[in-house]
């Protein structure tokens, strides 16, 4: 029987997710502008983002399968993986703004994404390992809270440092390169990544395996191909609920990649009536403002995360996700038509609530159908469902953008809205479940475990 944790114990165990998501926030908002500063063209952006989905596809299920079979009396089962990932992530974030050429930035993104995936995958299983069924919704939506908080600070930092730091680097061929204000955001991210994970590692012990689980670990098949065999076996016996979720994720994550890649270009065209090629200085202003817009929707995310726990309990996780995805679709339908930069924040309310749902509610929908001793590998497979649509997007959307969307970033955002609406409809066939989650809010500050 797993012990019932206090609210602050759940907070402590998920603080490390904050640093991981700060890094992810920089990838959302800063990487594509950084590529543009290094003179990448808009139609090249999908392919230049291939690192994220490819490393997620290769690394997360492997890390999940390995962590399922890991146990160390001192370091635990999941914690070694997200600690190693956080160290690698911090080193990459520190090095990133020193890129002098596009190929260097692309190479660092591959390493950074590998590190992020190594750190993030065990965190989903960590929650499922530690919390009783009655607290799973709180655990997963606490991760949504830290997702919103981390990405918010990452996005706002871009605007903040832009106001106080001037100057620009030069590339290897003597052209203007990455603005110095970008350095501040990445340096803060390097500190947050390792610092927040160390907090969780030090504050949260893992539950030791039972004698039966230890016997299973000792007798489990060993060898270099063992994790791959585990993944293939898990896919072969995957619950039907997960197959239905895969269709939702196909639409949902293809859409989100379109949004992250083209939102700064869409805002530059709608508000500043320019592009990176026409006026690089105005485009930098658009990038800074995009950081504020993205930061705002992530503020909504962390403010609404715990509210969604109550909604999922009162209705169902399925109904919550249907409505949230529809709100995100409506936001993206409106966004390209707004010409006042302050009004851009209005549709981001619905988008932010939807982002909170995306980062937590699907796990509530499916965790009950996953065998408890295979949480790690199935959380990795769920991530495969996220990254495969992203891979499809990176390989196909450059052609779609030029051939059907007339190389117009506003059309790319509208297209993403259509896909989110399709994702909302795809949730309907998933079996409905009720959430019985108790949120305990003791009096006092954040304590240890």
C-alpha positions as CSV (number, residue, x, y, z in Angstrom):
1,X,0.0,0.0,0.0
2,X,1.5,3.3,-1.1
3,X,1.5,6.0,1.6
4,X,-0.8,9.0,1.1
5,X,1.5,12.1,0.5
6,X,0.8,15.6,1.6
7,X,0.4,18.3,-1.0
8,X,3.8,19.8,-0.2
9,X,5.4,16.3,-0.5
10,X,3.9,16.1,-4.0
11,X,5.2,19.6,-4.8
12,X,8.7,18.6,-3.6
13,X,8.8,15.5,-5.8
14,X,7.8,17.5,-8.9
15,X,10.1,20.6,-8.4
16,X,12.6,19.0,-10.8
17,X,10.0,19.1,-13.5
18,X,10.3,22.9,-13.3
19,X,13.9,23.0,-14.6
20,X,13.3,20.4,-17.3
21,X,10.3,22.5,-18.5
22,X,12.3,25.8,-18.4
23,X,14.6,24.1,-20.9
24,X,11.7,22.9,-22.9
25,X,10.3,26.5,-22.9
26,X,13.4,27.8,-24.4
27,X,13.1,25.2,-27.1
28,X,9.5,26.3,-27.8
29,X,10.2,30.0,-28.0
30,X,13.9,30.7,-28.5
31,X,15.4,27.9,-30.7
32,X,13.5,28.7,-33.9
33,X,14.3,32.5,-33.6
34,X,17.9,31.5,-32.8
35,X,18.0,29.5,-36.0
36,X,16.6,32.6,-37.8
37,X,19.3,34.8,-36.3
38,X,21.8,32.3,-37.8
39,X,20.0,32.9,-41.2
40,X,17.8,29.8,-41.5
41,X,14.8,30.3,-43.8
42,X,11.2,29.7,-42.5
43,X,10.6,26.7,-44.7
44,X,13.8,25.0,-43.2
45,X,12.5,25.2,-39.6
46,X,10.5,22.0,-39.6
47,X,13.5,19.9,-40.7
48,X,15.8,21.7,-38.3
49,X,13.6,20.7,-35.4
50,X,13.9,17.0,-36.2
51,X,16.2,16.5,-33.2
52,X,13.3,16.8,-30.6
53,X,11.0,14.1,-31.9
54,X,13.9,11.8,-33.0
55,X,15.7,11.8,-29.7
56,X,12.3,11.4,-27.9
57,X,11.5,8.4,-30.1
58,X,14.8,6.7,-29.5
59,X,15.6,7.6,-25.9
60,X,12.4,7.9,-23.9
61,X,11.2,4.3,-24.4
62,X,14.7,3.0,-23.8
63,X,15.1,5.0,-20.6
64,X,11.7,3.8,-19.5
65,X,12.5,0.2,-20.1
66,X,15.9,0.5,-18.4
67,X,14.5,2.3,-15.3
68,X,11.8,-0.4,-14.9
69,X,14.7,-2.8,-14.3
70,X,16.9,-0.5,-12.2
71,X,17.2,-0.4,-8.5
72,X,20.0,0.9,-6.3
73,X,19.6,1.1,-2.5
74,X,21.0,4.7,-2.4
75,X,20.1,6.2,-5.8
76,X,16.7,4.5,-6.4
77,X,15.1,3.6,-9.7
78,X,14.1,6.7,-11.6
79,X,16.2,9.4,-10.0
80,X,19.6,8.4,-11.5
81,X,18.2,9.0,-15.0
82,X,16.7,12.4,-14.5
83,X,19.8,13.6,-12.6
84,X,22.2,12.6,-15.4
85,X,19.8,14.2,-17.9
86,X,19.7,17.4,-15.9
87,X,23.5,17.7,-15.8
88,X,23.8,17.2,-19.6
89,X,21.0,19.7,-20.2
90,X,22.6,22.4,-18.1
91,X,25.9,22.0,-20.0
92,X,24.1,22.3,-23.4
93,X,22.0,25.3,-22.3
94,X,25.2,27.1,-21.3
95,X,26.9,26.4,-24.6
96,X,23.9,27.0,-26.9
97,X,24.1,30.9,-27.3
98,X,27.8,30.6,-28.2
99,X,26.8,29.0,-31.6
100,X,28.6,30.7,-34.4
101,X,27.0,28.7,-37.2
102,X,23.7,27.0,-37.9
103,X,25.2,23.5,-37.9
104,X,26.5,24.1,-34.4
105,X,23.1,25.2,-33.0
106,X,21.5,22.2,-34.7
107,X,24.1,19.8,-33.2
108,X,23.6,21.2,-29.7
109,X,19.8,20.8,-30.0
110,X,20.3,17.1,-30.6
111,X,22.4,16.8,-27.5
112,X,20.0,19.0,-25.5
113,X,16.9,17.1,-26.6
114,X,18.6,13.8,-25.7
115,X,19.3,15.2,-22.2
116,X,15.8,16.5,-21.8
117,X,14.3,13.2,-22.7
118,X,16.6,11.3,-20.4
119,X,15.5,13.6,-17.5
120,X,11.8,13.8,-18.4
121,X,10.7,10.3,-19.2
122,X,11.3,8.8,-15.7
123,X,9.4,11.7,-14.1
124,X,6.0,10.4,-15.4
125,X,6.8,6.9,-14.0
126,X,8.1,8.5,-10.8
127,X,4.7,9.9,-10.1
128,X,3.0,6.6,-10.8
129,X,5.5,4.8,-8.6
130,X,5.1,7.0,-5.6
131,X,1.4,8.0,-5.5
132,X,-1.6,5.9,-4.6
133,X,-4.4,5.8,-7.2
134,X,-6.4,8.5,-5.4
135,X,-3.6,11.0,-5.8
136,X,-2.5,10.4,-9.4
137,X,-4.5,13.3,-10.8
138,X,-2.9,15.7,-8.3
139,X,0.6,14.3,-9.2
140,X,0.3,14.6,-12.9
141,X,-1.4,18.0,-12.8
142,X,1.3,19.2,-10.4
143,X,3.6,18.5,-13.3
144,X,1.4,20.6,-15.5
145,X,1.7,23.4,-12.9
146,X,5.5,23.2,-13.0
147,X,5.4,22.9,-16.8
148,X,3.5,26.2,-17.0
149,X,5.8,27.9,-14.4
150,X,9.0,26.7,-16.0
151,X,8.0,27.7,-19.6
152,X,6.5,31.0,-18.3
153,X,9.8,32.1,-16.8
154,X,11.7,30.9,-19.9
155,X,9.5,32.9,-22.2
156,X,9.3,36.0,-20.0
157,X,13.1,35.9,-19.6
158,X,13.5,36.5,-23.3
159,X,11.6,39.8,-23.1
160,X,13.2,40.8,-19.8
161,X,16.8,40.3,-21.0
162,X,16.0,42.0,-24.4
163,X,15.1,45.2,-22.4
164,X,18.4,45.3,-20.5
165,X,21.1,43.7,-22.8
166,X,22.1,45.0,-26.2
167,X,24.5,43.9,-28.9
168,X,24.8,41.0,-31.2
169,X,27.4,38.3,-31.9
170,X,28.9,37.7,-35.3
171,X,28.8,34.4,-37.2
172,X,31.7,32.6,-38.7
173,X,31.2,34.4,-42.0
174,X,31.1,37.9,-40.4
175,X,27.3,38.4,-40.5
176,X,25.2,39.4,-37.5
177,X,24.4,36.4,-35.3
178,X,22.7,35.8,-31.9
179,X,21.8,38.8,-29.8
180,X,23.4,39.0,-26.4
181,X,20.1,39.1,-24.7
182,X,19.6,35.5,-25.6
183,X,22.6,34.5,-23.5
184,X,20.8,35.6,-20.2
185,X,17.8,33.3,-20.8
186,X,20.0,30.2,-21.5
187,X,22.3,30.8,-18.6
188,X,19.4,31.0,-16.2
189,X,18.0,27.8,-17.7
190,X,21.3,26.1,-17.1
191,X,21.1,26.9,-13.4
192,X,17.4,26.0,-13.1
193,X,17.8,22.6,-14.8
194,X,20.3,21.2,-12.4
195,X,19.2,23.1,-9.3
196,X,15.5,22.0,-9.4
197,X,16.3,18.4,-10.1
198,X,18.8,18.3,-7.2
199,X,16.0,19.6,-4.9
200,X,13.7,16.8,-5.9
201,X,16.4,14.1,-5.7
202,X,17.3,15.3,-2.2
203,X,13.8,15.7,-0.9
204,X,12.0,12.6,-2.2
205,X,12.9,9.0,-1.5
206,X,11.8,6.3,-3.8
207,X,9.7,3.4,-2.6
208,X,11.9,0.3,-2.3
209,X,10.7,-2.7,-4.3
210,X,8.9,-5.6,-2.6
211,X,10.6,-9.0,-2.3
212,X,8.5,-10.1,-5.3
213,X,9.6,-7.1,-7.4
214,X,13.2,-7.6,-6.4
215,X,13.0,-11.2,-7.5
216,X,11.4,-10.1,-10.8
217,X,14.3,-7.6,-11.3
218,X,17.0,-10.2,-10.6
219,X,15.4,-12.8,-12.9
220,X,14.6,-10.4,-15.7
221,X,16.3,-11.0,-19.0
222,X,19.6,-9.1,-19.3
223,X,21.5,-8.1,-22.3
224,X,22.0,-5.2,-24.7
225,X,18.8,-5.9,-26.6
226,X,16.6,-6.5,-23.5
227,X,15.2,-2.9,-23.4
228,X,14.2,-3.2,-27.1
229,X,12.5,-6.5,-26.5
230,X,10.6,-5.0,-23.6
231,X,9.4,-2.1,-25.8
232,X,8.3,-4.4,-28.6
233,X,6.5,-6.7,-26.1
234,X,4.8,-3.7,-24.5
235,X,3.6,-2.4,-27.9
236,X,2.3,-5.8,-28.9
237,X,0.3,-6.1,-25.7
238,X,-0.7,-2.4,-25.5
239,X,-4.1,-1.6,-24.0
240,X,-6.7,-0.4,-26.5
241,X,-7.1,2.8,-24.6
242,X,-3.5,3.7,-25.5
243,X,-4.1,3.0,-29.2
244,X,-7.1,5.4,-29.1
245,X,-4.9,8.0,-27.4
246,X,-2.3,7.6,-30.2
247,X,-4.9,9.1,-32.7
248,X,-5.5,12.0,-30.5
249,X,-1.8,12.7,-30.2
250,X,-1.3,12.4,-33.9
251,X,-3.4,15.6,-34.4
252,X,-2.5,17.3,-31.1
253,X,1.3,17.2,-31.4
254,X,1.6,17.8,-35.1
255,X,-0.4,21.0,-34.4
256,X,1.7,22.1,-31.4
257,X,4.9,21.8,-33.5
258,X,3.4,24.0,-36.2
259,X,2.5,26.5,-33.5
260,X,5.9,26.7,-31.9
261,X,7.8,26.9,-35.2
262,X,5.7,29.7,-36.8
263,X,4.2,31.7,-34.0
264,X,7.0,34.3,-33.9
265,X,6.8,34.7,-37.7
266,X,3.0,35.0,-37.6
267,X,3.1,37.7,-34.9
268,X,5.8,39.6,-36.8
269,X,3.6,39.7,-39.9
270,X,0.3,40.4,-38.2
271,X,1.5,43.1,-35.7
272,X,4.8,44.5,-37.2
273,X,3.9,43.8,-40.8
274,X,7.4,42.5,-41.5
275,X,9.5,39.3,-41.6
276,X,13.0,38.3,-40.4
277,X,14.3,38.9,-44.0
278,X,12.7,42.3,-44.4
279,X,13.6,43.9,-41.1
280,X,15.7,41.8,-38.6
281,X,15.4,44.5,-35.9
282,X,11.6,44.5,-35.9
283,X,11.6,40.7,-36.0
284,X,13.7,40.7,-32.8
285,X,10.9,42.8,-31.2
286,X,8.4,40.3,-32.4
287,X,10.4,37.5,-30.9
288,X,10.5,39.3,-27.5
289,X,6.7,39.9,-27.7
290,X,6.1,36.2,-28.6
291,X,8.0,35.3,-25.5
292,X,5.5,37.4,-23.5
293,X,2.5,35.8,-25.3
294,X,3.9,32.3,-24.7
295,X,4.8,33.2,-21.2
296,X,1.2,34.4,-20.6
297,X,-0.4,31.2,-21.7
298,X,1.9,29.3,-19.5
299,X,0.9,31.5,-16.5
300,X,-2.6,30.4,-17.3
301,X,-1.4,26.8,-17.4
302,X,0.1,26.8,-13.9
303,X,-2.9,28.8,-12.5
304,X,-5.4,26.4,-14.0
305,X,-3.6,23.1,-13.4
306,X,-5.1,22.3,-10.0
307,X,-8.5,23.6,-11.1
308,X,-8.5,20.9,-13.7
309,X,-8.1,18.3,-10.9
310,X,-11.5,19.4,-9.6
311,X,-13.1,19.3,-13.0
312,X,-11.7,15.9,-13.8
313,X,-13.1,14.7,-10.5
314,X,-16.5,16.2,-11.0
315,X,-16.9,15.2,-14.6
316,X,-14.2,13.0,-16.2
317,X,-10.7,13.4,-17.5
318,X,-12.0,12.6,-21.0
319,X,-14.6,15.4,-21.0
320,X,-12.1,17.9,-19.6
321,X,-9.6,17.1,-22.4
322,X,-12.3,17.4,-25.2
323,X,-13.3,20.9,-24.1
324,X,-9.7,22.0,-23.5
325,X,-8.6,21.0,-27.0
326,X,-11.6,22.8,-28.5
327,X,-10.6,25.9,-26.6
328,X,-7.1,25.7,-28.0
329,X,-8.4,25.3,-31.5
330,X,-10.6,28.4,-31.1
331,X,-7.6,30.4,-29.9
332,X,-5.5,29.5,-32.9
333,X,-8.4,30.4,-35.3
334,X,-8.5,33.9,-33.7
335,X,-4.8,34.5,-33.3
336,X,-3.7,35.3,-36.9
337,X,-6.5,37.9,-37.3
338,X,-5.5,40.0,-34.3
339,X,-3.6,43.2,-35.2
340,X,-3.2,44.8,-31.7
341,X,-0.3,43.2,-29.8
342,X,-2.1,43.5,-26.5
343,X,-5.2,41.7,-27.7
344,X,-3.0,38.6,-28.5
345,X,-3.2,37.7,-24.8
346,X,-7.0,37.1,-24.9
347,X,-7.1,33.9,-26.9
348,X,-4.1,32.6,-25.0
349,X,-6.3,32.1,-21.9
350,X,-8.0,29.2,-23.7
351,X,-4.7,28.0,-25.1
352,X,-3.1,28.0,-21.7
353,X,-5.9,26.0,-20.1
354,X,-5.5,23.5,-22.9
355,X,-1.8,23.2,-22.4
356,X,-2.3,22.3,-18.8
357,X,-4.7,19.6,-19.9
358,X,-2.3,18.3,-22.6
359,X,0.5,17.9,-20.0
360,X,-1.5,16.1,-17.4
361,X,-5.0,14.9,-18.3
362,X,-4.2,12.2,-20.9
363,X,-2.0,10.4,-18.3
364,X,-5.0,10.4,-15.9
365,X,-7.1,8.9,-18.8
366,X,-4.8,6.0,-19.4
367,X,-2.7,5.2,-16.3
368,X,-5.4,2.9,-14.9
369,X,-5.0,0.6,-17.9
370,X,-1.2,0.3,-17.6
371,X,0.4,-2.7,-15.6
372,X,2.1,-1.2,-12.5
373,X,5.4,-3.0,-13.0
374,X,5.7,-1.5,-16.6
375,X,5.0,2.2,-15.9
376,X,8.4,3.2,-17.2
377,X,8.2,1.5,-20.6
378,X,4.6,2.5,-21.2
379,X,5.3,6.1,-20.3
380,X,8.1,5.9,-22.9
381,X,5.7,4.5,-25.4
382,X,3.2,7.3,-24.7
383,X,6.1,9.7,-25.5
384,X,6.6,7.8,-28.8
385,X,3.0,8.8,-29.6
386,X,4.0,12.4,-29.0
387,X,7.2,12.4,-31.1
388,X,6.1,10.4,-34.1
389,X,3.6,13.1,-35.1
390,X,6.4,15.6,-34.6
391,X,8.7,13.6,-36.9
392,X,5.9,13.5,-39.5
393,X,5.6,17.3,-39.1
394,X,9.3,18.0,-39.5
395,X,9.4,15.8,-42.7
396,X,6.2,17.0,-44.3
397,X,5.2,20.4,-43.1
398,X,7.9,22.3,-45.1
399,X,6.3,21.0,-48.3
400,X,2.7,21.7,-46.9
401,X,3.7,25.2,-45.9
402,X,5.0,26.1,-49.4
403,X,2.5,24.1,-51.5
404,X,-0.8,24.6,-49.7
405,X,-0.4,27.4,-47.2
406,X,1.3,29.8,-49.6
407,X,4.4,30.3,-47.3
408,X,2.1,32.3,-45.0
409,X,2.8,31.8,-41.2
410,X,-0.7,32.9,-40.4
411,X,-2.1,30.0,-42.4
412,X,0.3,27.7,-40.5
413,X,-1.3,28.8,-37.2
414,X,-4.8,28.3,-38.6
415,X,-3.9,24.8,-39.9
416,X,-2.7,24.0,-36.3
417,X,-6.1,25.1,-35.1
418,X,-7.9,22.7,-37.5
419,X,-5.7,19.8,-36.2
420,X,-6.5,20.6,-32.6
421,X,-10.2,20.5,-33.3
422,X,-9.7,17.1,-34.9
423,X,-7.8,16.0,-31.8
424,X,-10.7,17.1,-29.6
425,X,-13.1,14.9,-31.7
426,X,-10.7,12.0,-31.5
427,X,-10.9,11.9,-27.7
428,X,-14.7,11.0,-27.9
429,X,-14.1,7.2,-28.5
430,X,-11.8,6.8,-25.5
431,X,-13.6,5.1,-22.5
432,X,-14.7,7.6,-19.9
433,X,-13.4,7.4,-16.3
434,X,-14.1,9.2,-13.1
435,X,-11.3,10.6,-11.0
436,X,-11.4,10.2,-7.3
437,X,-8.6,12.4,-6.2
438,X,-8.1,14.1,-2.8
439,X,-6.0,17.2,-2.7
440,X,-4.5,17.7,0.7
441,X,-3.4,21.2,1.5
442,X,-1.7,21.3,5.0
443,X,-0.9,24.6,6.7
444,X,2.7,25.6,6.5
445,X,5.6,26.1,4.1
446,X,7.3,23.7,1.7
447,X,8.9,21.0,3.8
448,X,10.9,17.9,3.1
449,X,9.6,14.4,2.7
